[in-house]
Amino acid sequence: MAMNRRDTFKLAGVAAAAAAMPSMAVASEKKAAAKKAGGKSVVIIGGGFGGLTMAKALKKKDKNIDVTVIEKNNIFMACPFSNALLGGLDGVTLSTFVGDYYQPSAKYGYNFVNSEVTAIDRKAKTVSTTTAGDIAYDILVLSPGIAYDYEKQFPKWDADKIEQVRQACPGALISGSNEHVALHRQLENMDDGNVIIVPPAKGKFRCPPAPYERTAMIANYIKNEGIKGKVIVLDTRGGKFAKAKAFKESWADIFPDIIEYKGFTNVTDVDPVAKTITYTEFKDADDEKGVSKTEKYEVCSLIPINKCSPVIAMAGVEVNASGYGLMDGYSFRSKTDSNVYIIGDAVTHAIPPSGQTAIWGAHRAAGQIVAQLNGKVDDPKAGLPAKAANVCFSMVGGKPEEAIMVTHTFSADKSGKLKGKGNVPKPKDGNGKFRSKGTAKATREWFAGVMREMFA
Ligand SMILES: Cc1cc2nc3c(=O)[nH]c(=O)nc-3n(C[C@H](O)[C@H](O)[C@H](O)COP(=O)(O)OP(=O)(O)OC[C@H]3O[C@@H](n4cnc5c(N)ncnc54)[C@H](O)[C@@H]3O)c2cc1C
């Protein structure tokens, strides 16, 4: 294998150095902490891949920084590798994905506040929460991830209809929600029939290979359970999606009678009671008319268009057309405010949004923040180009377990932007194919590594 998680995450497993000073979400305590700010206080919104990596990295670099993570969920649930749960891969259970927020906060000595952020006042340098009052900061880090944009995709649907479809056809792209559990249960309870997967219809979205990995993993489940049915993908991308060649090769080799990919479709309606989905199917990119079809489904995962989490708008920083935060050059500092950093899926750059990128960005931003708080300057271009800074694995088969991968090298371009260049390698143990057992092993190791990065 060219790369495994041990190469990428040397930091994981390093013994904790910081003194343990756990903190529970008590409003009065937090208000007192708010008054204290005015020195080295960092507040992080979002306890996901970016936020948890940042909190630990800051405390490891400078234990005198007062670090607080504010997270609305009381339990962590990882998205990466969750398609393996749907696929029924050996030994993969719900607890594989769950993390306890209080353990790393106690071990590394940062505060964990279980509350939802409702407003940000950049002038007063405070963050308002639903249950923990206002919290003051010197530096604010935003890592709130994404939200769904059903409204943009289906402008005729009212709030009730959106909620019905959200529950009936889980997108399962947002961590900490019940969607992964719901989709898993639906598969476990399904009769013979079809599973329909709808990748986001357009725009940038979280983990671009995820819908196609889900396709393979659900096909694996259907095959192993002897379910009479297909996995039908209703896509808009005409076959041009992340790791497309590698996915298509494995789909054709392993699940030729199960996966049916339709590349030129437009979903127009879902009836969650009748369990039908209506879409227009076009012959190709030039076909403007298309044919309307209605298909019955047993299980449907409709992944809506993504938009940025509303937390970025609360901060009032400059954003792009989809609401993602703009950063200052190569740094992860907001373009608008030198005391605000944006990391993870919520920031714009020309590299794919992923957990691995969120971790990479969090480490870079942590270096800049520690320097800033100590009156120094950290070169945001240092270490670029970074080779294979993003490694994204996708499971494509269960028996035997096989996976494919894409790597990205990150560099600084002349116009002052961070960009990524992708490569989908054929592994040495793949016998000329994109997939291999070694890559599947690396997938499991990578996932265990990122969980250690955040929780161990
Ligand atoms: C099915 C699937 C497979 C994936 N596979 C991979 C993979 O193989 N490799 C990879 O690198 N990445 C993968 N990803 C992508 C990865 O999960 C995301 O890119 C990563 O989680 C982004 O980190 P983040 O910190 O930006 O957001 P998140 O991890 O989503 O964290 C954001 C946090 O902010 C919290 N939050 C939001 N709003 C508020 C508020 N108002 N108040 C308080 N808290 C708030 C949320 O509850 C959440 O916990 C996958 C994703 C999916 C869905």
The ligand as a Tripos MOL2 file, in Angstrom:
@<TRIPOS>MOLECULE
LIG
   53    58     1     0     0
SMALL
NO_CHARGES

@<TRIPOS>ATOM
      1 C1        -21.1610    9.1120    4.4520 C.3       1 LIG1
      2 C2        -19.9380    9.9590    4.6100 C.ar      1 LIG1
      3 C3        -18.6820    9.4190    4.3790 C.ar      1 LIG1
      4 C4        -17.5470   10.1960    4.5460 C.ar      1 LIG1
      5 N1        -16.3310    9.6280    4.3130 N.ar      1 LIG1
      6 C5        -15.2000   10.3510    4.4890 C.ar      1 LIG1
      7 C6        -13.9320    9.7630    4.2780 C.ar      1 LIG1
      8 O1        -13.8060    8.5920    3.9200 O.2       1 LIG1
      9 N2        -12.8300   10.5160    4.4630 N.ar      1 LIG1
     10 C7        -12.9110   11.8170    4.8640 C.ar      1 LIG1
     11 O2        -11.8750   12.4540    5.0410 O.2       1 LIG1
     12 N3        -14.1210   12.4170    5.0670 N.ar      1 LIG1
     13 C8        -15.2550   11.7240    4.8850 C.ar      1 LIG1
     14 N4        -16.4840   12.3120    5.1090 N.ar      1 LIG1
     15 C9        -16.5620   13.7730    5.3440 C.3       1 LIG1
     16 C10       -16.3820   14.2280    6.7920 C.3       1 LIG1
     17 O3        -17.3080   13.6000    7.6370 O.3       1 LIG1
     18 C11       -16.5830   15.7330    6.8620 C.3       1 LIG1
     19 O4        -15.8790   16.3590    5.8270 O.3       1 LIG1
     20 C12       -16.1120   16.2760    8.2090 C.3       1 LIG1
     21 O5        -16.9620   15.7830    9.2160 O.3       1 LIG1
     22 C13       -16.0650   17.8040    8.2120 C.3       1 LIG1
     23 O6        -15.6790   18.2780    9.4780 O.3       1 LIG1
     24 P1        -16.2930   19.6340   10.0570 P.3       1 LIG1
     25 O7        -15.6110   19.8730   11.3630 O.co2     1 LIG1
     26 O8        -16.2810   20.6810    9.0310 O.co2     1 LIG1
     27 O9        -17.8390   19.2910   10.2950 O.3       1 LIG1
     28 P2        -18.5450   18.2060   11.2640 P.3       1 LIG1
     29 O10       -17.6280   17.0630   11.5060 O.co2     1 LIG1
     30 O11       -19.8700   17.9640   10.6710 O.co2     1 LIG1
     31 O12       -18.7080   19.0060   12.6110 O.3       1 LIG1
     32 C14       -19.5490   20.1260   12.7320 C.3       1 LIG1
     33 C15       -20.1240   20.1390   14.1450 C.3       1 LIG1
     34 O13       -20.6850   21.4160   14.4020 O.3       1 LIG1
     35 C16       -21.8480   21.2410   15.1980 C.3       1 LIG1
     36 N5        -22.6920   22.4320   15.0790 N.ar      1 LIG1
     37 C17       -23.2720   22.9210   13.9550 C.ar      1 LIG1
     38 N6        -23.9940   24.0240   14.2420 N.ar      1 LIG1
     39 C18       -23.8490   24.2400   15.5730 C.ar      1 LIG1
     40 C19       -24.3710   25.2430   16.4540 C.ar      1 LIG1
     41 N7        -25.1820   26.2250   16.0430 N.pl3     1 LIG1
     42 N8        -24.0320   25.1630   17.7690 N.ar      1 LIG1
     43 C20       -23.2190   24.1680   18.2250 C.ar      1 LIG1
     44 N9        -22.7310   23.1920   17.4330 N.ar      1 LIG1
     45 C21       -23.0360   23.2400   16.1170 C.ar      1 LIG1
     46 C22       -22.4650   19.9920   14.5790 C.3       1 LIG1
     47 O14       -23.4050   19.3840   15.4770 O.3       1 LIG1
     48 C23       -21.2460   19.1290   14.3120 C.3       1 LIG1
     49 O15       -20.9510   18.2470   15.3860 O.3       1 LIG1
     50 C24       -17.6580   11.5550    4.9600 C.ar      1 LIG1
     51 C25       -18.9110   12.0940    5.1860 C.ar      1 LIG1
     52 C26       -20.0440   11.3160    5.0130 C.ar      1 LIG1
     53 C27       -21.3750   11.9230    5.2920 C.3       1 LIG1
@<TRIPOS>BOND
     1     1     2 1
     2     2     3 ar
     3     2    52 ar
     4     3     4 ar
     5     4     5 ar
     6     4    50 ar
     7     5     6 ar
     8     6     7 ar
     9     6    13 1
    10     7     8 2
    11     7     9 ar
    12     9    10 ar
    13    10    11 2
    14    10    12 ar
    15    12    13 ar
    16    13    14 ar
    17    14    15 1
    18    14    50 ar
    19    15    16 1
    20    16    17 1
    21    16    18 1
    22    18    19 1
    23    18    20 1
    24    20    21 1
    25    20    22 1
    26    22    23 1
    27    23    24 1
    28    24    25 2
    29    24    26 1
    30    24    27 1
    31    27    28 1
    32    28    29 2
    33    28    30 1
    34    28    31 1
    35    31    32 1
    36    32    33 1
    37    33    34 1
    38    33    48 1
    39    34    35 1
    40    35    36 1
    41    35    46 1
    42    36    37 ar
    43    36    45 ar
    44    37    38 ar
    45    38    39 ar
    46    39    40 ar
    47    39    45 ar
    48    40    41 1
    49    40    42 ar
    50    42    43 ar
    51    43    44 ar
    52    44    45 ar
    53    46    47 1
    54    46    48 1
    55    48    49 1
    56    50    51 ar
    57    51    52 ar
    58    52    53 1
@<TRIPOS>SUBSTRUCTURE
     1 LIG1         1 GROUP 0 **** ****
